[in-house]
Amino acid sequence: MVDRLIAELSSHKPLDASRQRALVLAVAALVEMRDPVTAEHSARVGNLSAIIARELGLIPDIQSALRLAGLVHDIGKIGVPKAYLQKAGKLTDAEMAEIRRHPGLSYEIVSEVPGLIHIAQIVLHHHERLDGHGYPAGLAGDEIPLGSRILCVADSFDAMVTDRAYRSPLPLRAAIAELERCAGTQFDPAVVEALKAHLLRTSLQFP
Ligand SMILES: [Fe+2]
């Protein structure tokens, strides 16, 4: 699989959509070998991002692009020491700085794939905040690509409702309340509303 990946990356031939997808899935599988928890999370983030995009009325091509972006958004964590990613206690400033390199590393990997620069851009900005206090670029409001704003909400929501090494999952109702609390500062309110609309239709536990 790695040989195929390297061959594809160095071919510089334009890839059609199905080969792009195959390549991204191969990369996602590599991440899964090292870090199954991140890989499962990424698959859910991709699905949820596509759902939010549909809820916002975006076309199917964009929904698919977001599914792929979700799959690879944390690929850069492959370049961050595992001990930092899984640390239960408080991170030092230096450890936090290392972790904050991961969107840039994800961008470097994904942008190497011919035709995926738009996915790479979405991935690069998935930890930006609407108020400009996110990373890596400190973009604010509409400067943040819409795809990144969607990915950010899907990523944060999934992190809240699933079990982590350092805390137990939030109940759905509490996770929604947290998204609402941070809408307008961390999250795009329209994206939060779209996710809520989906959850209202599909979840028996909410409201
Ligand atoms: Fe991330």
Residues whose N, C-alpha, C, O or C-beta is under 5 A from the ligand:
A	BS01	LIG	H73 D74
